[in-house]
Structures are given as C-alpha cells and as structure tokens.
Amino acid sequence: MNDRIVNSALEQDLYKWSMACCAWQHRPLATVEYALVNRGGQPLAHLYDPFMEQVEAMSEVVLSQDEANYLAAPGWIDSRFLSESVGKRMYSPGQVGCSRSLADQLSVTAKGLWLNAIWWEIVVLPVLSELYYADWMRRNGVTRAQVEHEVVRRTREKVALLRRYPQVKVANYGLRRRFAAWVEDLTVEIMATEIPTQFVGASNVHLARKYGVKPIGTMAHEYIEAHLSFVARPELAQPTALHAWLQTYKDSLGTALTDTFSTEAFFHDFDCVLARAFSSVRQDSGNPFTFARRMIDHYKSLGIDPRTKTIVFSDSLTVERAIQIWTAFAGEVQMAFGIGTNLTNDTGFVEPLSIVMKLMKCDGQDVVKISDDAGKVTGSREVAERVKAAYAEVGVRIPIGE
C-alpha cells in the first residue's frame, strides 16, 4: 500500500516498546483487549472502509535489524527481546475488530497477547485522525499548503515564546492525535532545529531517530491497569507494577505515572523505597499546580530533596501553560513538559479529535483507569468501585465518580 499512514516499526510512542519489553519479561502469556473511546463524539463511521484498508496494510510492517540496533543503543531494552522481534511482522490485522455503530460512530477493538496487541493503539489513533482530517479538508476545500502555512506560523510562535524562557524544556508527545504524519514531522523538525537545547525529545521513536533527538517515554496507564488482573487485591496492583518496572529497568526509565487509580492512591503507594528509586513522576490529569505542591511536600515528608527529582507534566499542555507551571515551581523541583495535541494538531482550521484507545480487559478480567478527571475515567464501573473500596479499607478516599 503506497499511501499507508504508519510505515515504520519505530512509528510508536517509546512507552509501547518499554511496556512490551516489560510484558515480555514478566507476563508473556497475558491477553488484553483495547477499545476506542471517542470523548468528543465527532462522527467517524464514514471512515470505516479506508480505516480497514490501513489496518490490513499494517501486516507488511516489520522491525528491521537497523531499527532494532537503534532501540538497543541506549542499553535499557533487553537485547533478547529485540532479537526475537527482528524480521517478524509487528501487526496482526485479525486482532482488530471494527464496526459501524449507532450515532455515526466506529466501534474499534484490538485483542490478543499483550506482546502483540500492544502496538495497535498507536496505529488506530493516528490513522483515524489523519483520515478524519483529510476528509474534512476535501469537504471544506482546505489545501495542504494552507494547513502547512498555519502550522509553521503557530509552531514558530511557540518557539519564540520558549526562547524567552530558556530553562523550560519540552518534548513532543503528539503522535497519537496528530493532524497528519507530515504535520508531526514538520513540528518536530522546526523545534529540533530552532531550539535544540530546549526541545529535549519526542515520544515518536521514528521522528526522534530522524531528527537526532532523544526518544522520550516510560509507561502508560495500561501497564498499571493490567496488574489488576495479576494480584489478589486491587490496592496491590499499582505497587506491584512499579516494583516490576524497577526489576526490569533498574536505574533507567525511572518515571512513575501518578494517576491510574487517582493521585490519592498514588501518594499512598509511592513510599520511600519507590520515591527514592524513581527519578521522576508524570502528572497526566487533575490540577498541575495542586499536584506539584503535593508532590514536593511528599518528597520532603520522606526525607528526599525534591530538587533531585523531576515532575513531568503531560496533561493537555500548551507552551503557555508549561511556562506558567515552570514559573510557579522553579527552584523547588526539576520539571519537564510533554506537549501533544497543541504541537501536532494546532492548525486553527478545525477542533482536534478527542479519541483514546484504552485497555478494557486483561486475562479476561475487566480493568479500569480512574484518573483525576471524571472525563478520563474509562473501563468497568464495577471494577472502579472495587478499587475505591479496597483503597478505602487502607484509609484512602478516591472521590472520582461520586
């Protein structure tokens, strides 16, 4: 297929590779089920045929030896895992189910071994986005040249603003919901070229390699969610997942995600051992200012100097918001900022889609992401109540969903 949207085995967010390696080491037989969630409700059913063509075309994508060598260079991915992956087709289209549903929507699922199905999220989301916007452009008479002009203008405005705050470091987290592959490529090129000391990397491994920046990412919510099916009690899932991560990566990839079951649960679980072992934490929902103050105080309560730790902010960030956060906490803690949609889908022509592909089951059991925002809660309500009840027994109240 000459117009396949995702063309490289490296066109994945880095955290998919790190989670896949961890699953390979600890849970090679785990099975999963993901489902598309369209938070914005925009009609997608008309994309069924071109979407399924793209899914079928993914069977041609394999990990080359050269790509494996690039992944192996930092030394944190198990070389045996990469050796086993070289030359194999990464994608099995039969794992993807798709149908038109009510209200002009698409129902999309991906099922299979965690090791195999893990890749589909970072195909389904950018493919649907690109198809949606290409169709929108055709229907509204908007040309690629017009979009490119506006993307360049807006990206350079962000560059100019960041130059006024040289200590603010940003990375591109925008693969999943980008306007198009060429838009993400263009924004990364501009940022990497014009502010190389402030643009610290990209989650898209393919573009990180192309532009000589650091691939960025550690874990996603699915990693911690999956552990609900591996433990006897729900409140054990998060600490079990974090300790397994440390066993796999030791001093590498030390960023803990903070809001899978709410930050209330995280602060309970993130004890002195974990807080010392993980070099950073990532905030992805709730109020970033409130979270940062609590995180700083939490480190202090454990006898840890917060200035030796990093908070990575990644929740619906803009450059302006990143600067506000940095200004509020400069000198108290190290900070980094992952900017997604506002970098790769800021065109001024059409509102970005709000679509996610979330883990719904692991080993046949329902899982849940509770988050700190009611709009980001996904998965089984019954499991959410079980998680909340289990934490309540250890003195932690999770208010989300009440």
C-alpha positions, 0 to 999 in steps of 0.5 A: 500500500503506497499511501499507508499512514504508519510505515515504520516499526519505530512509528510508536510512542517509546512507552509501547516498546518499554511496556512490551519489553516489560510484558515480555519479561514478566507476563508473556502469556497475558491477553488484553483487549483495547477499545476506542473511546471517542470523548468528543463524539465527532462522527467517524463511521464514514471512515470505516472502509479506508480505516480497514484498508490501513489496518490490513496494510499494517501486516507488511510492517516489520522491525528491521535489524537497523531499527532494532540496533537503534532501540538497543543503543541506549542499553535499557531494552533487553537485547533478547527481546529485540532479537526475537522481534527482528524480521517478524511482522509487528501487526496482526490485522485479525486482532482488530475488530471494527464496526459501524455503530449507532450515532455515526460512530466506529466501534474499534477493538484490538485483542490478543497477547499483550506482546502483540496487541500492544502496538495497535493503539498507536496505529488506530489513533493516528490513522483515524485522525489523519483520515478524519482530517483529510476528509474534512479538508476535501469537504471544506476545500482546505489545501495542504499548503494552507494547513502547512502555512498555519502550522509553521506560523503557530509552531514558530510562535511557540518557539519564540515564546520558549526562547524567552524562557530558556530553562523550560524544556519540552518534548513532543508527545503528539503522535497519537492525535496528530493532524497528519504524519507530515504535520508531526514531522514538520513540528518536530523538525522546526523545534529540533532545529530552532531550539535544540537545547530546549526541545529535549525529545519526542515520544515518536521513536521514528521522528526522534531517530530522524531528527537526532533527538532523544526518544522520550517515554516510560509507561502508560496507564495500561501497564498499571491497569493490567496488574489488576488482573495479576494480584489478589487485591486491587490496592496491590496492583499499582505497587506491584507494577512499579516494583516490576518496572524497577526489576526490569529497568533498574536505574533507567526509565525511572518515571512513575505515572501518578494517576491510574487509580487517582493521585490519592492512591498514588501518594499512598503507594509511592513510599520511600523505597519507590520515591527514592528509586524513581527519578521522576513522576508524570502528572497526566490529569487533575490540577498541575499546580495542586499536584506539584505542591503535593508532590514536593511536600511528599518528597520532603515528608520522606526525607528526599530533596525534591530538587533531585527529582523531576515532575513531568507534566503531560496533561493537555499542555500548551507552551503557555501553560508549561511556562506558567507551571515552570514559573510557579515551581522553579527552584523547588523541583526539576520539571519537564513538559510533554506537549501533544495535541497543541504541537501536532494538531494546532492548525486553527482550521478545525477542533482536534479529535478527542479519541483514546484507545484504552485497555478494557480487559486483561486475562479476561478480567475487566480493568479500569483507569480512574484518573483525576478527571471524571472525563478520563475515567474509562473501563468497568464501573464495577471494577472502579468501585472495587478499587475505591473500596479496597483503597478505602479499607487502607484509609484512602478516599478516591472521590472520582465518580461520586 
